Amino acid sequence: MSEEMVAFFKKTIEHRKQRESVSRSSHIKSFSVGVFGVARRTFVAPDEEAKTKLRRENARQMYGASAERILAMETLIDMRFEQEYARKRPPLWPNIPLRL
């Protein structure tokens, strides 16, 4: 084999290893996927105040004077969804793909 062919095979093997490691690291277990997204464990408390401030600012930019009313409606819809979800506890199995 020529030097070029050996270099090509080495590069191919390295690329394959990198691709497999990325594939393994991006794989998500099905039990960690819920209706609200992928559950991630962390010890850092979420900054709810910053999220709320950003959400209100985005609403003001998008909706103008009606922003508070629309945010209240969105919050009501979210609350009703969470209540129904907690009451009925639907299974997620039929709705998720087998390979995540």
N, C-alpha and C positions, 0 to 999 in steps of 0.2 A: 504494500500500500504506500501511496505517496504521502508526503508531509501534509499536503493540503487536505487529503481525505481524513487523516488522523485528527487534524485540527477541527475539521467539520464534525466528526463524530464526537469529539470532546465537547464542542459547543452545543451539539444536539442533546447530549446527556445532561449537561448543566441546565439547559433550558427546560428539559423535561422535569428535572428535580425542582426547579423554581416553580414551574406550573403546578406540580403536585402539592408543594407546600402552600401555595396560594389557595388551591382548591380545598385543602384540609382546613386552613384557617378561616375560610369564608363559609364553610359548611355550618348550617344551623340545625340543631336538633329539633324535631317536631314538637316535643313537649314544651319548648320555650317560646313557641309562637302562640299568641293569644289573639283575642278580638281587638285588643288595643295595640297590637304590634309585637315586636320581639322583646321578651323580658330579659333584661340585663341586670345582673347583680352588681351593686356598687355600694360603697360606704359613704359616698359623698351625697349629701342632701341636695335635692333639686332646688334651684333658686326660683321659687314660685313668683316672687315679687317682680323679678326681672322679666319672667315669661309673661306675666299679666300686663306689665308696662309695655312690652313689645307688641303684644296682641292688641292693646288699646290704640297704640300709635298706628299700627297697620290698619286697623278698622277706621280710624279718623282719616287716613289717607284715601282709603277705598270708598268709604260711605259718606264722609263729610259730617253734616249736622245730625244725621240719623244713626251715627255709629253706636251710641249707647243703647238705643232701642234694638238695633240688629244684634249687638253683642248679648243683650238680655234674651233675645229669642234663641240665639245659638246655644246659650247656656241652658235654657229650658229644654231644648231638644236633646242636648247631651245628657242632662239629668234624667229625662224620661227614658232615654235609651239605656242608661246604666241601671235604672230601676227595673225595666223589663228584662234586661239581661240577668240581673241578680234573681229576679223572681222565677224565670223560666229555665235558667242555666242550660242553654242549648249546647249540644256537643259540637266540637269543631271538626271532628274526623272527616265527614264527607266533603267538607269544603276546602280542605288544604291539599296541595299536591303531595305526592308520595316522596318526591325527590326535592329537597329544599336547598 
